[in-house]
């Protein structure tokens, strides 16, 4: 049995696309389950969940996490009620290939893996400067695994035994809980692996307001990781009065992120320059989010 956990909050359209993709995969229906965990949505998310559950009885389970507003709390609820020996996480606005589950199962068995990461391909439909930035920076998952010992939860499969021994996600973290969990798993000696032959697809389209909220949340999460997990994140301490945090980022560091990305290769130099300055805006907004959370905790 494989369990697929989808946390969702006010994203009925994204959830529809994800469920439509997953229910069509080439895998025995009796051998996997889809667990939707609604985190207090006020839109049509529960209605969409109900439609799919009615169409696919026995395959889909609908849970609600109302006590804690956190995607990690939602994932934890899914983990606690999952029946699978492998638990896979995916976001509510993504889609997958028809052999997605087969590849994950085979990779974990052949490579003797406890914690599997794989490739996220960015799908760019509506081009604006922020969606281009999102596509160009993307998810460098191989780098995350090799240098930071974690995978984003949108491309992560974990054996259930790992959660029993290492514990659940830290639901206190508004952002970066996947990073903390991965480091914890690695410190306990579980085998982590990145398989570039497995793909999931993530929309790059994002507005200015959503971008700002994401970067601000990331800054808040950085301080929370420093505050709650100082053993891993002492390096995240920021002196917010240090002018360095408000200066332009090093071009070499930015190029390290985007150099191999297909989106970066296929845009004009003028657009590349704009994306570099957006990286500076990201740095500023994250610093503001960090400072905000520091006054709050």
C-alpha positions as CSV (number, residue, x, y, z in Angstrom):
1,X,0.0,0.0,0.0
2,X,1.2,3.5,-0.9
3,X,-0.4,6.6,0.7
4,X,-0.5,9.9,-1.2
5,X,-1.1,12.9,1.1
6,X,-2.3,16.2,-0.3
7,X,-2.6,19.2,2.1
8,X,-4.8,21.9,0.7
9,X,-6.1,25.3,1.7
10,X,-8.4,27.3,-0.5
11,X,-7.2,25.8,-3.8
12,X,-10.2,24.0,-5.4
13,X,-9.0,24.5,-9.0
14,X,-5.5,23.3,-8.1
15,X,-6.8,20.3,-6.2
16,X,-9.1,19.3,-9.1
17,X,-6.1,19.3,-11.5
18,X,-4.0,17.2,-9.1
19,X,-6.7,14.7,-8.4
20,X,-7.6,14.4,-12.1
21,X,-4.0,13.5,-12.7
22,X,-3.5,11.0,-9.9
23,X,-6.7,9.0,-10.3
24,X,-5.5,8.2,-13.9
25,X,-2.1,6.8,-13.0
26,X,-1.1,3.2,-14.0
27,X,-1.3,1.5,-10.7
28,X,-3.6,-1.0,-9.0
29,X,-6.4,1.0,-7.3
30,X,-6.4,-1.4,-4.3
31,X,-2.7,-0.7,-3.7
32,X,-2.8,3.0,-3.1
33,X,-4.9,5.6,-1.3
34,X,-5.3,9.4,-1.7
35,X,-5.6,11.3,1.5
36,X,-6.8,14.9,1.1
37,X,-6.3,17.0,4.2
38,X,-8.2,20.3,4.1
39,X,-6.7,23.0,6.4
40,X,-9.8,25.0,6.9
41,X,-10.7,26.1,3.4
42,X,-13.6,28.5,2.8
43,X,-13.9,28.0,-1.0
44,X,-15.1,25.0,-3.0
45,X,-12.1,22.7,-1.9
46,X,-14.3,20.3,0.1
47,X,-16.9,20.2,-2.6
48,X,-14.2,19.2,-5.2
49,X,-12.9,16.6,-2.8
50,X,-16.3,15.2,-2.3
51,X,-16.9,14.9,-6.1
52,X,-13.8,12.9,-6.6
53,X,-14.5,10.7,-3.6
54,X,-17.9,9.9,-5.0
55,X,-16.4,9.0,-8.4
56,X,-13.7,6.9,-6.8
57,X,-15.1,5.2,-3.7
58,X,-12.5,3.5,-1.5
59,X,-9.6,5.3,-3.2
60,X,-10.0,8.8,-1.6
61,X,-10.1,9.7,2.0
62,X,-11.0,13.3,3.1
63,X,-9.7,14.7,6.4
64,X,-9.8,18.1,8.0
65,X,-7.2,19.9,10.1
66,X,-8.9,22.9,11.7
67,X,-7.0,23.3,15.0
68,X,-3.6,24.3,13.5
69,X,-3.3,26.5,10.4
70,X,-0.2,24.9,8.9
71,X,0.5,22.8,5.9
72,X,2.8,20.7,8.1
73,X,0.0,20.1,10.6
74,X,-2.2,19.0,7.7
75,X,0.5,16.6,6.4
76,X,1.0,15.2,9.9
77,X,-2.7,14.4,10.1
78,X,-2.5,12.6,6.8
79,X,0.6,10.6,8.0
80,X,-1.1,9.6,11.2
81,X,-4.0,8.1,9.4
82,X,-2.1,6.7,6.4
83,X,-2.1,2.9,5.8
84,X,0.8,2.8,3.4
85,X,4.3,1.6,4.1
86,X,5.4,4.4,1.7
87,X,3.9,7.9,2.2
88,X,4.2,10.4,-0.7
89,X,3.5,14.1,-0.5
90,X,2.3,16.3,-3.3
91,X,0.9,19.9,-3.5
92,X,-2.6,20.6,-4.6
93,X,-1.7,22.4,-7.9
94,X,0.6,19.8,-9.4
95,X,0.3,16.9,-11.9
96,X,2.2,13.6,-12.4
97,X,3.1,11.1,-15.1
98,X,1.1,7.9,-15.5
99,X,4.0,5.8,-14.1
100,X,4.8,8.1,-11.2
101,X,3.9,5.6,-8.4
102,X,5.6,2.6,-10.2
103,X,8.8,4.6,-10.6
104,X,8.8,5.7,-6.9
105,X,8.2,2.2,-5.6
106,X,10.8,0.6,-7.9
107,X,13.4,3.3,-7.1
108,X,12.9,2.9,-3.3
109,X,13.3,-0.9,-3.6
110,X,16.2,-1.0,-6.0
111,X,18.2,1.7,-4.2
112,X,17.2,0.6,-0.7
113,X,16.0,4.2,0.1
114,X,14.1,5.4,3.2
115,X,13.7,9.0,1.9
116,X,13.3,9.6,-1.8
117,X,13.5,13.0,-3.6
118,X,12.9,13.5,-7.3
119,X,12.7,16.1,-10.1
120,X,10.2,19.0,-10.2
121,X,9.6,20.4,-13.7
122,X,8.2,24.0,-13.7
123,X,5.3,24.5,-16.2
124,X,5.2,28.1,-17.5
125,X,2.0,29.1,-19.2
126,X,1.3,32.8,-18.4
127,X,4.6,34.7,-18.8
128,X,5.2,37.6,-16.5
129,X,8.4,38.6,-14.7
130,X,7.4,36.8,-11.5
131,X,6.4,33.6,-13.2
132,X,9.7,33.7,-15.1
133,X,11.6,34.2,-11.8
134,X,9.7,31.3,-10.3
135,X,10.5,29.1,-13.3
136,X,14.2,30.2,-13.5
137,X,14.9,29.6,-9.8
138,X,12.7,26.5,-9.6
139,X,13.4,23.5,-7.3
140,X,17.1,22.5,-7.4
141,X,16.2,19.3,-5.6
142,X,19.5,17.5,-6.4
143,X,21.4,20.4,-4.7
144,X,19.0,20.3,-1.7
145,X,19.6,16.6,-1.1
146,X,23.3,16.6,-1.6
147,X,24.1,19.8,0.2
148,X,21.3,20.3,2.7
149,X,19.9,16.8,3.2
150,X,16.3,17.5,2.5
151,X,13.7,17.5,-0.3
152,X,10.7,19.8,-0.7
153,X,7.5,18.1,0.3
154,X,6.1,18.5,-3.2
155,X,8.6,15.8,-4.4
156,X,9.1,13.6,-1.5
157,X,8.4,9.9,-0.7
158,X,9.2,8.5,2.8
159,X,8.8,5.1,4.4
160,X,6.3,5.2,7.2
161,X,8.8,3.6,9.6
162,X,10.8,6.9,9.2
163,X,8.0,8.9,10.8
164,X,7.7,6.4,13.6
165,X,11.3,6.7,14.5
166,X,12.1,10.3,13.6
167,X,8.8,11.9,14.4
168,X,6.5,14.1,12.3
169,X,6.9,17.5,10.7
170,X,7.3,20.4,13.1
171,X,3.9,22.1,12.7
172,X,5.2,25.3,14.5
173,X,7.1,26.2,11.4
174,X,5.3,28.4,8.8
175,X,7.9,27.6,6.2
176,X,11.0,25.3,6.0
177,X,9.5,22.3,7.9
178,X,10.6,20.1,5.0
179,X,14.1,21.3,5.5
180,X,14.1,20.6,9.3
181,X,12.5,17.2,8.8
182,X,15.1,16.2,6.2
183,X,18.0,17.1,8.4
184,X,16.5,15.2,11.3
185,X,16.0,12.1,9.2
186,X,19.6,12.4,7.9
187,X,21.0,12.8,11.4
188,X,19.4,9.5,12.4
189,X,21.1,7.6,9.6
190,X,18.2,6.9,7.2
191,X,19.2,6.6,3.5
192,X,18.3,9.6,1.4
193,X,18.4,9.5,-2.4
194,X,17.6,11.7,-5.4
195,X,16.2,10.0,-8.5
196,X,16.3,12.4,-11.6
197,X,14.3,9.9,-13.6
198,X,11.1,10.6,-11.7
199,X,9.2,13.8,-12.6
200,X,6.4,15.8,-11.1
201,X,5.1,19.1,-12.7
202,X,4.6,22.3,-10.8
203,X,3.0,25.5,-12.2
204,X,5.4,28.5,-12.4
205,X,2.6,31.0,-12.8
206,X,2.4,33.3,-9.8
207,X,1.3,36.9,-9.2
208,X,3.2,39.7,-7.5
209,X,1.0,39.5,-4.4
210,X,1.4,35.7,-4.1
211,X,5.2,36.1,-4.6
212,X,5.4,38.7,-1.8
213,X,3.4,36.5,0.6
214,X,5.6,33.5,-0.2
215,X,8.9,35.4,0.4
216,X,7.6,37.0,3.6
217,X,6.5,33.6,4.9
218,X,10.0,32.2,4.0
219,X,11.6,34.9,6.1
220,X,9.3,34.2,9.0
221,X,10.2,30.5,8.7
222,X,13.9,31.3,8.8
223,X,13.6,32.9,12.2
224,X,11.3,30.1,13.4
225,X,13.9,27.5,12.4
226,X,16.6,29.5,14.2
227,X,14.5,29.9,17.3
228,X,13.1,26.3,17.6
229,X,16.1,24.4,16.1
230,X,19.2,26.3,17.0
231,X,21.3,23.1,16.7
232,X,20.7,23.0,12.9
233,X,20.1,26.7,12.2
234,X,22.5,28.8,14.2
235,X,23.8,30.2,10.9
236,X,20.3,31.7,10.2
237,X,20.8,34.4,12.8
238,X,20.5,37.8,11.2
239,X,21.4,41.1,12.7
240,X,18.6,43.1,11.0
241,X,20.6,46.3,11.5
242,X,23.5,45.0,9.5
243,X,23.5,46.8,6.1
244,X,24.7,43.7,4.4
245,X,21.3,42.1,4.5
246,X,19.9,45.0,2.3
247,X,22.6,45.0,-0.3
248,X,22.4,43.4,-3.8
249,X,23.0,39.6,-3.7
250,X,26.3,38.3,-5.1
251,X,25.8,37.7,-8.8
252,X,27.8,34.5,-8.6
253,X,25.5,33.1,-6.0
254,X,22.4,33.9,-8.1
255,X,24.0,32.4,-11.2
256,X,24.7,29.2,-9.2
257,X,21.0,28.8,-8.7
258,X,19.8,29.5,-12.3
259,X,22.7,28.7,-14.6
260,X,21.6,25.2,-15.6
261,X,17.9,26.0,-15.8
262,X,16.2,25.8,-19.2
263,X,14.1,28.9,-18.6
264,X,17.3,30.9,-17.8
265,X,18.9,29.7,-21.0
266,X,16.0,30.8,-23.2
267,X,15.5,34.4,-22.1
268,X,17.1,37.7,-23.1
269,X,19.9,39.3,-21.1
270,X,17.7,42.2,-20.2
271,X,15.2,39.8,-18.7
272,X,18.0,38.0,-16.8
273,X,19.0,41.4,-15.3
274,X,15.4,42.0,-14.1
275,X,15.4,38.5,-12.5
276,X,18.6,39.3,-10.7
277,X,17.0,42.5,-9.2
278,X,14.0,40.4,-8.2
279,X,16.4,38.2,-6.3
280,X,17.4,41.4,-4.4
281,X,13.7,42.1,-3.6
282,X,13.3,38.5,-2.4
283,X,16.3,39.1,0.0
284,X,14.7,42.3,1.3
285,X,11.2,40.8,1.8
286,X,12.7,37.7,3.6
287,X,14.7,39.9,5.9
288,X,11.5,41.9,6.7
289,X,9.7,38.6,7.4
290,X,12.5,37.5,9.6
291,X,12.4,40.7,11.6
292,X,8.6,40.5,11.9
293,X,8.7,37.0,13.3
294,X,11.5,38.0,15.7
295,X,9.3,40.6,17.3
296,X,6.4,38.1,17.4
297,X,8.0,35.1,19.2
